[in-house]
Amino acid sequence: MKFQILTLFPQAFDSFKTTSIIGRAVESKKIEIEVFDIRQFTTDKHKKVDDVPFGGGAGLLMTCQPLFDCIEHVQSLSESKAPVIFFSPHGKVWNQRLAESFAAYPTEKNIDRVILLCGHYEGIDQRVIDELVDEQISLGSYVLTGGELPAQIFIDSVARLLPGVIGKEVSHQEESFSLALDGKLEYPQYTRPSDFRGLKVPEVLLSGHHAKIEQWKKDNCQNPE
């Protein structure tokens, strides 16, 4: 699956796309990450990408021209249209079910890429949203300085569900919010040593009794708030 990121700050993704599981997924070609600098698409000689909002208000808005040109350019790189995702407080609140639905795009919808639009400043001109954005995503009831962190969270949470990105598929079959746990939070987990400074692992986990262990796990899953 290919993630195409449109941003004013491409350097924000330098470490992200080369580090840890995401970096290995890129290196092994399980996923692709392409970053496009919106500023390179402005026709303004000063590379200006923002302006004051009509009707007044605080802050600056990203303008139509560079955003339209950038999105249209990235769409033209493939014969098939990619869904454009914009990160905004007005969008659906991101959760595991949405991540699973996007991870299924290649097999269920024959869509192998998504375009992630990162806003900045006070936001973007509404006409971009009305004409070019397919879906808005929110990370929750708080405000960030830009869409770069949401884009990274989107990629991380979707990519880890794709085949081959995480070593064993079981790693994400039984985790918080998964269907295997009925959408609940994952049970507490422990590793060696079994006794650290008098802090002991629950005896049932050391018993080797698989049925009791599974019941303990089930009993210790919590409902999310």
C-alpha positions as CSV (number, residue, x, y, z in Angstrom):
1,M,0.0,0.0,0.0
2,K,1.2,3.5,-0.8
3,F,0.8,6.5,1.4
4,Q,1.2,9.8,-0.4
5,I,1.7,12.7,2.0
6,L,1.1,16.4,1.1
7,T,2.7,18.7,3.6
8,L,4.5,22.0,4.1
9,F,7.1,20.2,6.2
10,P,8.4,17.2,4.3
11,Q,11.4,16.9,6.7
12,A,8.9,15.9,9.5
13,F,8.8,12.5,7.9
14,D,12.5,11.8,7.4
15,S,12.9,9.8,10.6
16,F,9.4,8.4,10.6
17,K,9.8,6.6,7.3
18,T,13.2,5.1,8.1
19,T,12.8,4.0,11.7
20,S,11.6,0.8,13.5
21,I,8.7,-1.2,12.0
22,I,7.7,1.4,9.5
23,G,11.2,1.8,8.3
24,R,11.5,-2.0,7.8
25,A,8.2,-2.1,6.1
26,V,9.4,0.6,3.6
27,E,12.7,-1.2,3.1
28,S,11.1,-4.5,2.4
29,K,8.5,-2.8,0.1
30,K,5.5,-3.9,2.2
31,I,4.5,-0.2,2.1
32,E,5.6,2.9,0.2
33,I,5.7,6.4,1.6
34,E,6.0,9.4,-0.7
35,V,6.2,12.9,0.6
36,F,5.2,16.0,-1.5
37,D,6.1,19.6,-0.6
38,I,3.0,21.7,-1.1
39,R,5.1,24.8,-1.2
40,Q,6.7,23.6,-4.5
41,F,3.4,23.9,-6.2
42,T,2.7,27.5,-5.5
43,T,2.9,30.0,-8.4
44,D,3.6,32.9,-6.0
45,K,7.2,34.0,-6.5
46,H,7.7,34.2,-2.7
47,K,6.4,30.7,-2.3
48,K,3.5,32.0,-0.2
49,V,0.9,29.3,0.6
50,D,-1.4,31.2,3.1
51,D,-3.6,34.3,3.4
52,V,-6.0,36.0,5.8
53,P,-9.6,34.6,5.9
54,F,-12.4,36.5,4.3
55,G,-14.7,37.9,7.0
56,G,-11.9,38.2,9.5
57,G,-10.7,35.8,12.2
58,A,-7.5,34.8,13.8
59,G,-4.7,33.1,11.9
60,L,-4.0,32.3,8.3
61,L,-5.6,29.8,5.9
62,M,-3.7,27.7,3.4
63,T,-4.8,28.9,-0.1
64,C,-6.5,27.0,-2.9
65,Q,-4.0,27.2,-5.7
66,P,-1.1,25.3,-4.3
67,L,-3.4,22.7,-2.7
68,F,-5.4,22.1,-5.9
69,D,-2.3,21.9,-8.0
70,C,-0.5,19.5,-5.6
71,I,-3.5,17.2,-5.2
72,E,-4.2,17.1,-8.9
73,H,-0.5,16.4,-9.6
74,V,-0.4,13.5,-7.2
75,Q,-3.7,12.1,-8.5
76,S,-2.2,12.2,-12.0
77,L,0.6,9.9,-11.0
78,S,-1.7,6.9,-11.3
79,E,-4.6,5.9,-13.6
80,S,-6.8,5.2,-10.7
81,K,-8.1,8.0,-8.3
82,A,-6.9,7.8,-4.7
83,P,-9.0,8.8,-1.8
84,V,-7.9,12.1,-0.3
85,I,-7.8,12.2,3.5
86,F,-7.7,15.5,5.4
87,F,-7.0,15.6,9.1
88,S,-9.5,17.9,10.8
89,P,-11.6,18.3,14.0
90,H,-14.7,18.0,11.8
91,G,-13.9,14.5,10.7
92,K,-14.7,11.0,12.0
93,V,-12.8,10.2,15.2
94,W,-10.0,7.8,14.4
95,N,-10.3,4.3,15.9
96,Q,-9.2,0.7,15.4
97,R,-12.2,-0.1,13.2
98,L,-11.4,2.7,10.8
99,A,-7.7,1.6,10.7
100,E,-8.9,-1.9,9.8
101,S,-11.2,-0.6,7.1
102,F,-8.3,1.3,5.4
103,A,-6.0,-1.6,5.8
104,A,-8.5,-3.7,3.8
105,Y,-8.6,-1.2,0.9
106,P,-6.2,-3.2,-1.3
107,T,-8.1,-6.4,-1.1
108,E,-11.7,-5.2,-0.6
109,K,-11.8,-2.1,-2.8
110,N,-8.8,-2.7,-5.1
111,I,-7.4,0.7,-3.8
112,D,-3.6,0.5,-3.2
113,R,-2.9,4.1,-2.3
114,V,-4.2,7.0,-0.2
115,I,-3.4,10.7,-0.2
116,L,-2.9,12.3,3.2
117,L,-3.4,16.1,3.2
118,C,-1.7,17.8,6.2
119,G,-3.1,21.2,7.0
120,H,-1.3,23.9,8.9
121,Y,-1.9,27.4,10.4
122,E,-5.6,28.0,10.9
123,G,-6.6,25.3,8.4
124,I,-7.3,25.2,4.6
125,D,-9.7,27.0,2.3
126,Q,-13.1,25.2,2.5
127,R,-13.2,24.9,-1.3
128,V,-10.4,22.4,-1.2
129,I,-12.4,20.3,1.2
130,D,-15.6,20.6,-0.8
131,E,-14.0,19.7,-4.1
132,L,-11.1,17.4,-3.5
133,V,-11.3,15.8,0.0
134,D,-13.0,12.4,0.2
135,E,-12.9,11.9,4.0
136,Q,-11.9,14.0,7.1
137,I,-10.3,12.3,10.0
138,S,-10.0,13.6,13.6
139,L,-7.7,12.2,16.3
140,G,-9.9,13.6,19.1
141,S,-11.2,16.7,20.9
142,Y,-8.0,18.7,20.9
143,V,-6.0,20.9,18.5
144,L,-2.6,20.3,17.0
145,T,-0.3,22.7,15.1
146,G,-0.5,20.7,11.9
147,G,-1.5,17.5,10.2
148,E,1.9,15.8,10.2
149,L,1.5,13.9,13.5
150,P,-2.0,12.7,12.5
151,A,-0.7,11.5,9.2
152,Q,2.0,9.5,11.0
153,I,-0.5,8.0,13.3
154,F,-2.7,7.1,10.4
155,I,0.1,5.4,8.6
156,D,1.4,3.6,11.6
157,S,-2.0,2.2,12.7
158,V,-2.9,1.1,9.2
159,A,0.5,-0.2,8.0
160,R,0.9,-2.5,11.0
161,L,-2.3,-4.3,9.9
162,L,-1.1,-5.0,6.4
163,P,0.3,-8.5,5.6
164,G,4.0,-9.0,6.5
165,V,4.5,-5.6,8.3
166,I,4.4,-7.2,11.8
167,G,6.2,-10.5,12.0
168,K,3.3,-12.7,13.3
169,E,-0.3,-11.9,12.4
170,V,-1.3,-13.1,15.9
171,S,0.5,-10.0,17.2
172,H,-2.4,-7.8,16.3
173,Q,-5.2,-10.4,16.4
174,E,-5.3,-10.3,20.2
175,E,-4.7,-6.7,21.1
176,S,-6.7,-3.8,22.4
177,F,-9.8,-3.0,20.4
178,S,-9.5,-6.2,18.3
179,L,-12.5,-8.4,17.5
180,A,-10.8,-11.3,19.3
181,L,-11.1,-9.3,22.5
182,D,-14.6,-8.0,21.7
183,G,-13.3,-4.5,21.3
184,K,-11.9,-4.4,24.9
185,L,-8.5,-3.3,26.2
186,E,-5.8,-5.9,26.2
187,Y,-5.1,-7.9,29.4
188,P,-2.0,-7.1,31.5
189,Q,1.2,-8.8,30.3
190,Y,4.3,-9.9,32.1
191,T,7.8,-11.3,31.2
192,R,10.9,-12.7,33.0
193,P,11.7,-12.6,35.9
194,S,8.6,-14.0,37.5
195,D,9.6,-12.2,40.8
196,F,11.2,-8.8,40.6
197,R,11.8,-7.1,44.0
198,G,8.9,-9.0,45.4
199,L,6.6,-8.0,42.6
200,K,5.3,-11.3,41.4
201,V,3.6,-12.5,38.2
202,P,0.1,-13.9,38.7
203,E,0.4,-17.6,39.5
204,V,-2.1,-18.7,36.9
205,L,0.2,-17.4,34.1
206,L,3.0,-19.7,35.3
207,S,0.7,-22.7,35.7
208,G,0.8,-24.0,32.2
209,H,-2.9,-24.6,32.4
210,H,-4.0,-23.1,29.0
211,A,-7.8,-23.0,29.8
212,K,-7.2,-21.2,33.0
213,I,-4.8,-18.8,31.4
214,E,-7.3,-18.0,28.6
215,Q,-10.0,-17.4,31.2
216,W,-7.7,-15.1,33.2
217,K,-6.9,-13.1,30.1
218,K,-10.6,-12.8,29.3
219,D,-11.5,-11.8,32.9
220,N,-8.7,-9.1,32.9
221,C,-9.7,-7.4,29.6
222,Q,-11.3,-4.0,30.4
223,N,-13.9,-1.9,28.5
224,P,-12.4,1.3,27.1
225,E,-13.7,4.5,28.7
